[in-house]
């Protein structure tokens, strides 16, 4: 399989070409650093994304509040993350970076508030 990946680890945005059939025969070209190798390998075999969403909030001058995970989660869990976030309802006050759900969906990362609402 051939895949073109734009590395997002640093501002360089290297265009990396990946060719593979298994993880053991992966050949990467175009990367500029070792972090790019790790990112592109993960992108081919275990893609992850930081989950961002909004949850309901009561007692504020707005109805929704932005939240995000403290790190990336497996890409295949993004829809399940959205379903779980839809069930959450908070009450003010909430501080930016406050943990909303620890170990969100047993991914090893927390779901946190992305802003402060008094």
Phi and psi restraints in degrees (value plus and minus 20) as a CYANA .aco file:
   2 UNK   PHI    -135.2   -95.2
   2 UNK   PSI     120.7   160.7
   3 UNK   PHI    -166.3  -126.3
   3 UNK   PSI     118.5   158.5
   4 UNK   PHI    -124.9   -84.9
   4 UNK   PSI     106.9   146.9
   5 UNK   PHI    -144.9  -104.9
   5 UNK   PSI     111.6   151.6
   6 UNK   PHI    -115.5   -75.5
   6 UNK   PSI      94.8   134.8
   7 UNK   PHI     -91.9   -51.9
   7 UNK   PSI     113.0   153.0
   8 UNK   PHI    -134.5   -94.5
   8 UNK   PSI      -5.0    35.0
   9 UNK   PHI     -89.4   -49.4
   9 UNK   PSI     -58.0   -18.0
  10 UNK   PHI    -153.5  -113.5
  10 UNK   PSI     154.5   194.5
  11 UNK   PHI     -88.0   -48.0
  11 UNK   PSI     -30.6     9.4
  12 UNK   PHI     -84.9   -44.9
  12 UNK   PSI     -53.8   -13.8
  13 UNK   PHI      40.5    80.5
  13 UNK   PSI      26.6    66.6
  14 UNK   PHI     -78.2   -38.2
  14 UNK   PSI     120.2   160.2
  15 UNK   PHI    -114.7   -74.7
  15 UNK   PSI      91.0   131.0
  16 UNK   PHI    -127.5   -87.5
  16 UNK   PSI     111.8   151.8
  17 UNK   PHI    -118.2   -78.2
  17 UNK   PSI     107.4   147.4
  18 UNK   PHI    -135.8   -95.8
  18 UNK   PSI     113.4   153.4
  19 UNK   PHI    -152.0  -112.0
  19 UNK   PSI     107.7   147.7
  20 UNK   PHI    -186.0  -146.0
  20 UNK   PSI     140.4   180.4
  21 UNK   PHI    -141.3  -101.3
  21 UNK   PSI     -51.8   -11.8
  22 UNK   PHI    -156.6  -116.6
  22 UNK   PSI     150.9   190.9
  23 UNK   PHI     -83.3   -43.3
  23 UNK   PSI     -51.3   -11.3
  24 UNK   PHI     -91.3   -51.3
  24 UNK   PSI     -48.2    -8.2
  25 UNK   PHI    -126.0   -86.0
  25 UNK   PSI       0.6    40.6
  26 UNK   PHI     -84.3   -44.3
  26 UNK   PSI     108.7   148.7
  27 UNK   PHI    -141.9  -101.9
  27 UNK   PSI     101.7   141.7
  28 UNK   PHI    -133.2   -93.2
  28 UNK   PSI     115.9   155.9
  29 UNK   PHI    -153.2  -113.2
  29 UNK   PSI     125.0   165.0
  30 UNK   PHI      80.1   120.1
  30 UNK   PSI     -23.2    16.8
  31 UNK   PHI     -98.6   -58.6
  31 UNK   PSI     133.3   173.3
  32 UNK   PHI    -128.6   -88.6
  32 UNK   PSI     -30.7     9.3
  33 UNK   PHI    -174.9  -134.9
  33 UNK   PSI     149.4   189.4
  34 UNK   PHI     -85.3   -45.3
  34 UNK   PSI     -52.0   -12.0
  35 UNK   PHI     -83.9   -43.9
  35 UNK   PSI     -52.9   -12.9
  36 UNK   PHI     -86.3   -46.3
  36 UNK   PSI     -55.5   -15.5
  37 UNK   PHI     -82.2   -42.2
  37 UNK   PSI     -66.7   -26.7
  38 UNK   PHI     -83.4   -43.4
  38 UNK   PSI     -66.5   -26.5
  39 UNK   PHI     -79.9   -39.9
  39 UNK   PSI     -67.9   -27.9
  40 UNK   PHI     -89.4   -49.4
  40 UNK   PSI     -55.2   -15.2
  41 UNK   PHI     -83.0   -43.0
  41 UNK   PSI     -67.4   -27.4
  42 UNK   PHI     -81.7   -41.7
  42 UNK   PSI     -59.7   -19.7
  43 UNK   PHI     -84.0   -44.0
  43 UNK   PSI     -51.5   -11.5
  44 UNK   PHI     -96.9   -56.9
  44 UNK   PSI     -56.9   -16.9
  45 UNK   PHI    -136.1   -96.1
  45 UNK   PSI     -49.2    -9.2
  46 UNK   PHI    -163.4  -123.4
  46 UNK   PSI      46.5    86.5
  47 UNK   PHI     -83.1   -43.1
  47 UNK   PSI     121.0   161.0
  48 UNK   PHI    -153.2  -113.2
  48 UNK   PSI     134.4   174.4
  49 UNK   PHI    -163.5  -123.5
  49 UNK   PSI     128.5   168.5
  50 UNK   PHI     -95.6   -55.6
  50 UNK   PSI     109.9   149.9
  51 UNK   PHI    -108.8   -68.8
  51 UNK   PSI     109.5   149.5
  52 UNK   PHI    -146.8  -106.8
  52 UNK   PSI     124.2   164.2
  53 UNK   PHI    -183.2  -143.2
  53 UNK   PSI    -189.4  -149.4
  54 UNK   PHI    -151.2  -111.2
  54 UNK   PSI     127.7   167.7
  55 UNK   PHI    -146.3  -106.3
  55 UNK   PSI     140.2   180.2
  56 UNK   PHI     -88.8   -48.8
  56 UNK   PSI     125.3   165.3
  57 UNK   PHI    -158.1  -118.1
  57 UNK   PSI     121.1   161.1
  58 UNK   PHI    -137.5   -97.5
  58 UNK   PSI     128.5   168.5
  59 UNK   PHI      67.5   107.5
  59 UNK   PSI      -7.0    33.0
  60 UNK   PHI    -143.6  -103.6
  60 UNK   PSI     151.3   191.3
  61 UNK   PHI    -104.2   -64.2
  61 UNK   PSI      -7.8    32.2
  62 UNK   PHI    -156.9  -116.9
  62 UNK   PSI     141.7   181.7
  63 UNK   PHI    -117.5   -77.5
  63 UNK   PSI     -40.3    -0.3
  64 UNK   PHI    -148.0  -108.0
  64 UNK   PSI     132.6   172.6
  65 UNK   PHI    -152.4  -112.4
  65 UNK   PSI     114.8   154.8
  66 UNK   PHI     -93.3   -53.3
  66 UNK   PSI     122.1   162.1
  67 UNK   PHI    -155.6  -115.6
  67 UNK   PSI     141.9   181.9
  68 UNK   PHI    -175.1  -135.1
  68 UNK   PSI     144.7   184.7
  69 UNK   PHI    -107.0   -67.0
  69 UNK   PSI     135.1   175.1
  70 UNK   PHI     -97.6   -57.6
  70 UNK   PSI     -25.5    14.5
  71 UNK   PHI    -186.3  -146.3
  71 UNK   PSI     158.7   198.7
  72 UNK   PHI     -93.0   -53.0
  72 UNK   PSI     130.7   170.7
  73 UNK   PHI    -140.2  -100.2
  73 UNK   PSI     136.4   176.4
  74 UNK   PHI     -75.3   -35.3
  74 UNK   PSI     115.5   155.5
  75 UNK   PHI     -77.7   -37.7
  75 UNK   PSI     -53.7   -13.7
  76 UNK   PHI     -89.8   -49.8
  76 UNK   PSI     -32.0     8.0
  77 UNK   PHI    -115.9   -75.9
  77 UNK   PSI     -20.1    19.9
  78 UNK   PHI     -79.2   -39.2
  78 UNK   PSI     -62.6   -22.6
  79 UNK   PHI     -87.5   -47.5
  79 UNK   PSI     -58.0   -18.0
  80 UNK   PHI     -86.4   -46.4
  80 UNK   PSI     -57.8   -17.8
  81 UNK   PHI     -79.7   -39.7
  81 UNK   PSI     -63.4   -23.4
  82 UNK   PHI     -83.4   -43.4
  82 UNK   PSI     -60.9   -20.9
  83 UNK   PHI     -82.7   -42.7
  83 UNK   PSI     -61.9   -21.9
  84 UNK   PHI     -89.2   -49.2
  84 UNK   PSI     -60.3   -20.3
  85 UNK   PHI     -83.3   -43.3
  85 UNK   PSI     -54.6   -14.6
  86 UNK   PHI     -82.0   -42.0
  86 UNK   PSI     -46.7    -6.7
  87 UNK   PHI    -102.1   -62.1
  87 UNK   PSI     -33.1     6.9
  88 UNK   PHI    -103.9   -63.9
  88 UNK   PSI     115.7   155.7
  89 UNK   PHI    -155.1  -115.1
  89 UNK   PSI     105.4   145.4
  90 UNK   PHI    -129.2   -89.2
  90 UNK   PSI     143.9   183.9
  91 UNK   PHI    -145.3  -105.3
  91 UNK   PSI     124.5   164.5
  92 UNK   PHI     -89.0   -49.0
  92 UNK   PSI     135.4   175.4
  93 UNK   PHI    -105.4   -65.4
  93 UNK   PSI     129.5   169.5
  94 UNK   PHI    -152.3  -112.3
  94 UNK   PSI     111.1   151.1
  95 UNK   PHI    -118.5   -78.5
  95 UNK   PSI     127.3   167.3
  96 UNK   PHI     -76.5   -36.5
  96 UNK   PSI     118.6   158.6
  97 UNK   PHI      56.0    96.0
  97 UNK   PSI     -19.1    20.9
  98 UNK   PHI     -86.1   -46.1
  98 UNK   PSI     115.7   155.7
  99 UNK   PHI     -93.2   -53.2
  99 UNK   PSI     104.4   144.4
 100 UNK   PHI    -112.9   -72.9
 100 UNK   PSI     -65.5   -25.5
 101 UNK   PHI    -158.9  -118.9
 101 UNK   PSI     101.2   141.2
 102 UNK   PHI     -95.9   -55.9
 102 UNK   PSI     128.3   168.3
 103 UNK   PHI      23.6    63.6
 103 UNK   PSI      37.3    77.3
 104 UNK   PHI     -75.0   -35.0
 104 UNK   PSI      99.1   139.1
 105 UNK   PHI      33.1    73.1
 105 UNK   PSI      12.5    52.5
 106 UNK   PHI      36.1    76.1
 106 UNK   PSI      18.7    58.7
 107 UNK   PHI    -116.4   -76.4
 107 UNK   PSI     -28.9    11.1
 108 UNK   PHI      68.1   108.1
 108 UNK   PSI     -19.3    20.7
 109 UNK   PHI    -142.2  -102.2
 109 UNK   PSI     135.2   175.2
 110 UNK   PHI    -116.8   -76.8
 110 UNK   PSI     134.5   174.5
 111 UNK   PHI    -115.8   -75.8
 111 UNK   PSI     104.7   144.7
 112 UNK   PHI    -145.0  -105.0
 112 UNK   PSI     139.7   179.7
 113 UNK   PHI     -92.9   -52.9
 113 UNK   PSI     121.0   161.0
 114 UNK   PHI    -123.7   -83.7
 114 UNK   PSI     -13.0    27.0
 115 UNK   PHI    -180.6  -140.6
 115 UNK   PSI     147.2   187.2
 116 UNK   PHI    -120.1   -80.1
 116 UNK   PSI     113.1   153.1
 117 UNK   PHI    -152.3  -112.3
 117 UNK   PSI     102.0   142.0
